[in-house]
């Protein structure tokens, strides 16, 4: 379990956490809880969601208590998305997984731990929010970074995580590949990615580790980051030190969520676990998602926070044939990343 490196943002929950904004239509929340005493849930998540789920958990605990009279205790585990999926496969007893990309939950489903229909169980392909990839540079942008092509300037150092272990890093890689492919096809994309990773001095295992490497350790000239991590860097470490740069195109990241069927059925926590994931789509949780710099699905929350999010052209994972094809082609052992990356 990865330790929290960056300090947590002050809690955004108010005393009205269980109020009108938390109404949910999902039938999973109707009725009493399945057990009499406090119920424990484990949410196994990816690197940059620590602050978000701290506040979501507090809101859900209050909501569920008011709805059913049952006390819930929610624990979190964070790390690179691929590593987290592997931990669940290897026996970490997650009631729910909230990971960076669909392939990592597919890997859990392939081992029979949850249904292969997991993505159809919740709205929006089981992705309650979206994000994208952008750059963080030092204030004043001394390297004049404007687009992906600037990341291969002579002498520049680029910070990104390891796409073999980090879901965010896989989104970074594919966003860069899509831009280069637009410039000159697949051959141009392979050439560009090979050159890009020559400028990466260190590959952390997760996105939060890369943020720390760049923003706190002072390594590198530009960070390729989740959009929410970029905003968090400015919030926690000062807008006077860093600034965000959006490239000419990026990628629509859709981090998904799922109940781990084998675990919740054994622990008798299915009702509260399904309620937890449905709660992520509620107006209250969607507002928290926007406050933490993720892009909400809820129309009201999206409108409320629209001014903070840049509109830009985005490719999607469908342009790579879906996650299974992208994983096999680029990130599995012997795939494109192994072919082009020379430490």
N, C-alpha and C positions, 0 to 999 in steps of 0.2 A: 504494500500500500504506500503510495507516494506521499511524502510529507508536504504540507502547504509551505511554499517558499515565500510567496508574496503576501503581505498583510491583507486581511479581509476588509472589504468595504463595510462601513457602518450599516447595520441592519436597516432594510427598507420597510420592514413590516410595521404597521401601525396597530393600534388597539382595535381597529375595525377589521382585522384580518379575516374574521369569520362572517363578515357582513354580507351585504347584498351582492357584492361583486363575485362571490364564490359559488353562485348557483350553478348546478350542473344537471344536465338532463339525462346523463347516463344511468341506465337501470342498475348498474353495478353498485351504486351508492344507496339504493333503497333497501331499508331493512336494518336489522341489527348486525353487529359484527359477529364473526364466527367463533370467537373465543372470549372468555370472561375477563381475563386479566390483561395487563398491558401487552400489546402486540409489538414485536420487533420486526422491522423491515430493513433490508440491506439494499441500497441502491448502488450498483457498481457502474461508475460513470467514467468519462474521459477527463483529460487534464483541466480545461479552462472553466469547468462548471461549478467549482467549489462555492463561489460567492452566490451564484444563482440558486443552487439547491439549498444552501443554508437558509435562505429566505423562503423558498417554496416549501421546504419541510416544515418550518414554523407555521406557515399559513395552513398547510394541510392538517397538521396535528390539531390546530384549533378548529378547523372546519369539521374534521371527522369526530372530534369530541362532542361538538355541538349537534352533529347529525345523529350519532349513534350512542353517545355516552361512553365510548371506548377510548382509552388512552393508547396512543401509538408512539413508539420510539423508533426513529429513523436514523440509521447509520449510513455513512457514505464511504466509498472507496474510489480513489482517483488515480489515474495514471494514463500512459499512452493507450489509445483505444484498442489497438491490436493486442497489447499486453494484457489489458483488462479482459478482453474476450478469452484469451488463453487461460487466464486465472480462473474464470468461470468454468471453462471446459475441464480444467484440472481439479475442480472441486470447491472453489469459492462459492458459498451458498447465497447467491444473489436472488432476492425475490424479484427484482426488476433490473434491467440493464438499460442505461441511457447513454448510448455510445455515439461515436462521431460519424459513423457511416454504416450503411446497410449491410455491407459484406461481413462486418464483425458480428452482427447479430445472426446473419446467415450461418456463420461458422458455429455459433452456439446451437442453432437449429439443426445443423447437419449432424451434430452429436446426439440428437434426440432429446435435448434439454428443454426445448420449446417447440411449438408447432411451426411447420414450414410456412404456414399461412399467417405468421405473426404480423406481416406488414399490412394485411387487409383488416386487421382487427380494430384499428383506430383511424380517425380521419387523417387526411393529408398523408397517406402512406406511412402512418404512425410517426410522423415528424411534426411535433407541436410548434416548432419554430424553424427559421432558416438563418443562415449567416452567409458570409462570403470571405474572400481573401483579399487583403490589402497589404501595404507596406508601412513600416514605422521607420522613420529616419530621425537623425539628430536635428534639433531646431535650426532653422535656416537652410536645411537640406544642402549641406556642403558639396555632396556629390551630384547635385542636380538630378535626382532620380525622378523620372516622370512615367516610365513604363518598363515593361519586362526587359526590353532590350538594354536598358541602362544597367541591369544587374550583372552584366558581363564586361563592364569597363575594366581596363587594366588596373590592377591594384586594389579593387574593391573587395570587401569581405561581406558575404551574405550569410545571415543566420536563419536556418530552418531546421526542423526536427527530422528524425529518421523515418522515412516512409515505410520501413519494414515494421515499425512498432507504433507509430503515431498516425491516427486517423487524420488529424489536422494537416500533417505533413503530406499525406496522400492527396488531400484537396489542393494543397500548395503546388505539388508536382503537376497535377492534372491541369490546374489553371495555367501554369507556365507552358505546359505542352500544348494546350489548346491555342494559346496566343501564337506560339511559334508555328504551329500547324497552319494557322491562318495566313502566316507570312509566306509559307512555301511548301506546305504538305508535310507528310509524315517524316520524310528524310530530313527536312529542315528542323522539325521538332526534335528528332533524336540528336541531331548535331547541337542544337541549342541547349537541351537539357544536359548533355555531356559537358558542355562548356560551363553552364551555370553551376554545377556541383563541384567544379574545380575551384570555385570561389567560396565554397563553404568550408570553414576551418574546423568546425565541430558539429556533430550530429547528436543532439540530445534525444533521449528516448521519447519525450513528449513535448507538446506545445508549450506548456507552462515552463518547462526547463529551458526552452529556447528563449522565451521572454526574459527569464532571469539572466541567462547568459548575455543577452544583448543589453537589457535595461539596467541591470544591477552590477554585472561583472564588467560591463563596458567593452565587450568583445564584438567586433563587427561594425559595419557601416550602415546596414539596412537589415531589418527583420521582416521576413515574410510571415504574416500572422493572420489568425482569425480576426475578424473585424472587432468582436467584443474584447479580445485580448489587446488590440491596439488602443481602444478607448480606455480600458482598465490601466494600461501603462501610463496614459496621460493623467488619469485620475489619481493613481497611487504615487507616481513618481514625478509628476509635474508637467503641465503643458508647456512650461518654459524650457524644458529640456528636450522634448520630442515633438514630432508632428506626424500626422497621418497623410499618406499619399495613396490615392486610388489609381491603379493602372487603367489603360484604355479598355480592357475587358478583364473579367474575372470568372468565377464559377459559382453557381448556386449550390451552396452546401446545405444539405437537409439531414441533420442529425436525428436518428430515429430512436424509439423507445419500445420496450417489450417486456411482458411478464415472462419469467422463467418458470414454465409450467411444472417441471419436475420438482422444483423447490417449493413453490407455493402450495402444491397439492400435498406434499409431505408435511409441510409446516402448518397447513390449514390457514393460510394467509391470502388466499386468492382474492376474496372480496375486497379486502383493504388494499391489496396491491393493485388490482384493477381500478379501484377508486382513485388511487394515487396517480396513475397514468391518465385517467380521464380528467382529473383535476387540473392537469397541465394545460388543458384546452379551455378552462374556465376563464371568465373575464378577469378575476383577481390574479390568477397565475400568469395570464397573458400580459397583464400590466407589469408584473414583476419581470417577465421576460424582456419586455421593452426597456425597463429601467436598467437592466443589466446588459444592455447593448446587443441583445439578440433581436432578430426581426420577427415580430409576432405574426401569427396566422389570423388572429381575431381582428376584424375590420376596424373596430373602435380603437383598439390598442395600436394597431398599425398606423392609423391616422394620427393618433396622439403623438407618436414618436417619429413620424415621417421625416421631420426636418433634420433629424440627426443622421439619417442614412442616405448615402449617395446613391442615386440611380445610375446604373451603368450596365452596358451589355454583359450578359453572363451566359457562358455555356452551361450545359448540364451533364450529369453522368450518363444520360442517354446517348450523348454524342460519342461516348466510348463503348457503347453497347451494353451499358449497365455495369453494376459493380463486380459481378462475377467475371465478366470478360476483362474488365480493367485490372482487376486483381491478378488474374492469370497472366495477362500480357505484360504487366509492368512491375508487380510487387512480389509475386511468388518467387521462390528460389529459382535462379536461372533466368528470371524475367528481365525486362528492359533495364530496370534500375541496377540490377547486379551486373548487367553487361556494360553499362556506361560509367558506373561509379567506381572510382579507384581511390581509396583512402590515402 
